[in-house]
Amino acid sequence: MTLPLIARALYETARISVLTVVDAQRGRLRPEVSSARLGEWSHRLLEQADVRLEVSGLEHLREEGDTVGHTDATHGTKTGSGGMRREGTGDAGTHGARTDSVRTGNAGTHGERKGTGETRGERRNVGAQSERMNGERARAEWHAAVGERRCMATSARSFVIMSNHQSLYDIPVLFCALPLSFRMVAKQELFRIPVWGRAMLAAQFVCIDRSRGAEAYRVMQERGLELRELGLSVWVAPEGTRSPNGRLLHFRKGGFALARCLELPILPVSIDGTRHVLGKKQTRITKGRVVRVIVHEPIDPGRASDDCGGIEALVDRVRRVIAAPLEGKDDHTDAVGVTTQTFTR
């Protein structure tokens, strides 16, 4: 199944890249359009890999004093617990899940029409129509759920998001998990990929040359200020590369200095399980894996004028917070609400 999965992922990436480049050339690309496309692209990739995404800690994105409730995905009831749970049971309330009735011929689908005089071609047409309707319903439910999760956060807040880095699948996972509009700081090698690189630049991703530290920080600072003015957050992976075994690597200081410069809180995020979907230097995608995303309480980075020793303490603090769930400890996570989201076809 790996080759078909990779082919579909490449197709989805190429599709949104071409659309983004064309819109940019015509002068009609807006940040909200790019954000919507990134969300749809991410959902499709996770759906194709049958990823089960569990998200906790979204209550940390709200301003103090906010009392925004949530809607239960199955029953549609309003609650105030600060979290929601979506089970991949295949019912109408499942986020991104599709029933198997079209393929298996269960009751309520074209399968029960055998013997009614319809031709095989007509049954195939009915099946294709049902499949399209299921797909449209799944996408509508996904957009509703994303909008619902966005209500749990205060859209006026921006962050410097910092997470560990296990896999290329960290990218679609975070774009699906976080109810924020943000752009990623990425190495310049990715921007050299035809079409995709141009699309990333057009969508306001931040391109840095890691071999030129001072220049890379200057670019991060300039682009970070632009993104902040647009109300967007910035995502930095302080390890700088993917971990081969899930253990945290050394954290670089550039993102922390950026947070101080922008005067934005750091949002620590722990990602666990993406390396089992597609690990570093691996070419096989494993379907049906559980991925956990833990959103931690924002951390004030201090100001750019603070002493350098404070940066070291800040780096250590953020690293410990991100590492805790990965080491089997959940000391830093208030898991009041857990969103369980199953992406199935």
C-alpha positions in Angstrom: 0.0 0.0 0.0 3.0 2.4 0.3 3.3 3.3 -3.3 -0.4 4.2 -3.8 -0.3 6.2 -0.5 2.8 8.1 -1.6 1.3 8.7 -5.1 -1.9 10.1 -3.6 0.0 12.3 -1.1 2.1 13.7 -4.0 -1.0 14.3 -6.0 -2.7 16.2 -3.1 0.5 18.2 -2.6 0.9 19.1 -6.3 -2.8 20.0 -6.5 -2.7 22.7 -3.8 0.7 23.8 -4.9 -0.5 24.6 -8.4 -3.6 26.3 -7.2 -1.6 28.4 -4.8 1.0 29.4 -7.3 -1.7 30.4 -9.9 -3.6 32.4 -7.3 -0.4 34.2 -6.3 0.4 35.1 -9.9 -3.1 36.5 -10.4 -2.8 38.5 -7.1 -5.7 36.9 -5.4 -4.0 34.7 -2.8 -5.1 35.7 0.7 -3.8 34.2 4.0 -7.2 32.7 4.9 -7.3 30.9 1.5 -3.8 29.4 2.1 -4.9 28.4 5.7 -8.0 26.7 4.4 -6.0 24.8 1.7 -3.4 23.7 4.2 -6.2 22.3 6.5 -7.8 20.5 3.6 -4.5 19.1 2.4 -3.6 17.9 5.9 -7.0 16.2 6.4 -6.7 14.3 3.1 -3.2 13.0 3.9 -4.2 11.8 7.4 -7.4 10.3 5.9 -5.4 8.4 3.3 -3.1 7.0 6.1 -6.1 6.1 8.4 -4.5 8.1 11.2 -6.3 8.3 14.5 -5.5 11.7 16.0 -5.9 12.4 19.7 -5.5 16.0 20.8 -5.5 17.3 24.4 -4.8 20.7 26.0 -6.7 22.9 23.5 -8.1 24.8 26.5 -4.7 26.4 26.9 -5.3 28.4 23.7 -8.1 30.4 25.3 -7.6 33.7 27.1 -8.1 33.6 30.8 -11.8 34.1 31.6 -13.0 32.5 28.4 -15.8 30.0 29.0 -16.3 28.6 25.5 -18.0 25.3 25.5 -18.0 22.6 22.8 -20.3 20.4 20.9 -20.2 16.7 21.2 -19.6 15.2 17.8 -22.0 12.3 18.3 -24.9 13.8 20.1 -24.6 17.5 19.1 -25.1 18.7 22.7 -23.4 21.8 24.1 -21.1 21.3 27.1 -18.6 23.4 29.0 -16.0 20.8 29.8 -13.4 22.3 27.4 -12.9 19.2 25.3 -14.6 16.8 22.9 -14.3 13.2 22.0 -14.8 11.7 18.5 -14.9 8.0 18.2 -14.2 6.4 14.8 -17.4 4.3 14.8 -18.5 5.2 11.3 -21.8 6.9 12.5 -22.9 10.3 11.2 -21.2 12.2 14.0 -17.7 10.8 13.2 -15.2 13.4 12.1 -13.8 12.3 8.7 -15.1 8.7 9.0 -17.1 7.1 6.2 -19.4 4.1 6.5 -18.5 0.9 4.7 -22.0 0.3 3.5 -21.3 1.4 -0.1 -18.5 -1.1 -0.4 -20.2 -4.0 1.4 -23.8 -3.6 0.2 -25.3 -3.3 3.7 -28.9 -2.1 4.2 -29.6 1.5 3.1 -27.2 1.3 0.1 -27.4 0.1 -3.5 -26.4 -3.4 -2.3 -30.0 -4.2 -1.3 -31.2 -3.5 -4.9 -30.1 -6.8 -6.3 -32.9 -8.5 -8.2 -34.9 -5.3 -8.8 -34.2 -5.3 -12.5 -31.5 -2.7 -12.4 -28.4 -3.3 -14.6 -25.0 -3.7 -13.1 -24.0 -0.4 -14.7 -26.9 1.4 -12.9 -25.9 -0.2 -9.6 -22.3 1.1 -10.2 -23.6 4.6 -10.9 -25.7 4.5 -7.7 -22.6 3.3 -5.8 -20.4 6.0 -7.2 -23.1 8.6 -6.3 -23.3 7.3 -2.7 -19.5 7.3 -2.4 -19.4 11.0 -3.5 -22.2 11.9 -1.1 -20.3 10.2 1.7 -17.1 12.0 0.8 -18.9 15.4 0.7 -20.5 14.7 4.0 -17.2 13.7 5.5 -15.6 16.9 4.3 -18.5 19.0 5.6 -18.2 17.3 9.0 -14.5 18.0 9.0 -15.0 21.7 8.2 -17.7 21.9 10.9 -15.3 20.2 13.4 -12.4 22.5 12.6 -14.7 25.5 13.0 -15.8 24.1 16.3 -12.3 23.6 17.5 -11.4 27.2 16.4 -14.2 28.4 18.7 -12.2 26.9 21.6 -9.3 29.3 21.0 -9.1 33.0 20.8 -8.3 33.8 17.2 -6.7 37.2 18.1 -3.9 35.4 19.9 -0.7 34.5 18.1 2.1 32.2 19.3 5.5 31.0 18.4 4.6 27.3 18.3 7.4 24.9 19.2 7.2 21.1 18.9 9.3 18.1 18.7 9.9 16.7 15.2 9.5 13.0 14.4 8.2 12.7 10.9 7.1 14.5 7.7 3.6 13.7 9.0 4.1 16.2 11.8 3.2 18.8 9.3 -0.4 17.6 8.4 -0.9 16.5 12.0 -0.3 19.9 13.5 -2.3 21.7 10.8 -5.2 19.4 11.6 -4.8 19.4 15.4 -4.3 23.1 16.2 -7.2 25.6 15.7 -4.8 28.3 14.7 -3.6 29.9 11.5 0.2 29.5 11.3 3.1 29.1 9.0 6.2 26.9 9.3 9.8 27.9 9.4 11.5 25.4 7.0 15.0 24.7 5.6 15.7 26.2 2.2 16.2 22.8 0.6 12.4 22.3 0.7 11.9 25.5 -1.2 14.0 24.2 -4.1 11.4 21.6 -5.0 9.7 22.7 -8.2 6.2 24.2 -7.8 6.0 23.1 -4.1 8.7 25.5 -3.1 7.1 28.4 -5.0 3.8 27.5 -3.3 5.4 27.6 0.2 6.8 31.0 -0.5 3.5 32.3 -1.8 1.7 30.9 1.2 4.2 32.8 3.5 6.2 29.9 4.8 9.6 31.1 6.2 12.7 29.9 4.3 16.0 29.8 6.2 19.5 28.7 5.4 20.6 26.8 8.4 24.3 27.1 7.5 24.1 30.9 7.9 23.0 31.4 11.5 22.9 35.2 11.7 21.3 35.6 8.3 18.7 32.8 9.1 17.7 34.6 12.3 17.4 38.0 10.4 15.1 36.4 7.9 13.1 34.7 10.6 12.7 38.0 12.4 11.6 39.9 9.4 9.1 37.3 8.2 7.9 36.7 11.8 7.0 40.3 12.2 5.1 40.2 8.9 3.2 37.1 10.0 2.4 38.7 13.4 0.9 41.7 11.7 -1.4 39.4 9.8 -2.5 37.7 13.0 -0.7 34.5 12.1 1.4 32.3 14.4 4.8 30.9 13.6 5.8 27.2 13.9 9.4 26.4 14.8 10.8 22.9 15.3 13.8 23.8 17.6 15.5 20.4 17.0 16.1 21.6 13.4 15.6 18.1 12.0 13.6 14.9 12.6 14.5 12.6 15.4 15.4 9.1 14.2 14.1 7.3 17.4 11.6 9.7 19.0 14.0 11.1 21.6 14.4 14.8 21.7 17.5 16.2 20.1 19.4 19.4 21.1 17.3 22.5 20.9 18.5 25.5 18.9 18.1 29.0 20.3 16.9 30.8 17.2 13.2 30.2 17.7 13.4 31.3 21.3 15.2 34.6 20.4 12.4 35.0 17.7 9.7 34.7 20.4 11.3 37.4 22.5 11.7 39.7 19.5 8.1 39.2 18.4 6.9 39.4 22.1 4.7 36.4 21.5 4.2 33.6 24.0 5.7 30.2 23.2 3.2 27.4 22.7 4.9 24.1 23.5 3.4 21.1 21.7 4.3 17.4 22.1 3.8 15.1 19.1 3.9 11.3 19.7 3.4 8.6 17.1 4.1 10.2 13.7 7.4 8.3 13.5 5.4 5.1 13.4 3.5 6.4 10.4 6.6 7.4 8.5 10.0 7.6 10.3 13.1 9.5 9.3 14.8 7.9 6.2 11.9 5.5 5.8 9.9 5.0 2.6 7.1 2.8 4.0 3.9 4.5 5.3 2.1 2.5 8.0 -1.6 2.9 8.1 -3.9 3.0 11.1 -1.5 4.4 13.7 -2.5 6.5 16.7 -0.9 10.0 16.9 -1.1 12.0 20.1 -0.8 15.8 20.2 -0.5 17.5 23.6 -0.9 21.2 23.7 0.8 22.7 26.8 0.2 26.0 28.6 1.8 29.0 26.8 5.1 30.2 28.2 6.2 33.9 28.4 9.6 34.1 26.7 10.6 37.4 28.2 11.9 40.3 26.2 14.7 40.6 23.7 16.6 42.9 26.1 16.7 40.2 28.8 20.1 38.6 29.5 21.5 35.7 27.5 21.4 33.4 30.5 17.7 33.7 30.5 17.6 32.2 27.0 19.3 29.1 28.3 16.8 28.7 31.1 13.9 29.3 28.7 15.2 26.6 26.3 15.6 24.1 29.1 12.1 24.9 30.4 10.4 24.5 27.0 12.4 21.3 26.3 11.3 19.7 29.6 7.7 20.5 29.0 7.7 19.0 25.5 9.7 16.0 26.6 7.5 15.0 29.6 4.6 13.2 27.7 7.2 11.5 25.4 8.8 10.0 28.5 5.6 8.6 29.7 5.0 11.5 32.1 2.1 13.9 31.8 3.0 16.3 34.6 2.8 19.4 32.4 -0.5 18.5 30.6 -4.0 19.4 31.7 -5.8 16.8 29.6 -9.3 18.1 30.4 -10.5 17.7 26.9 -9.4 15.0 24.4 -10.4 15.2 20.8 -10.2 11.8 19.2 -10.4 12.1 15.5 -10.3 9.1 13.1 -9.4 9.7 9.5 -10.7 6.7 7.5 -11.8 6.2 3.9 
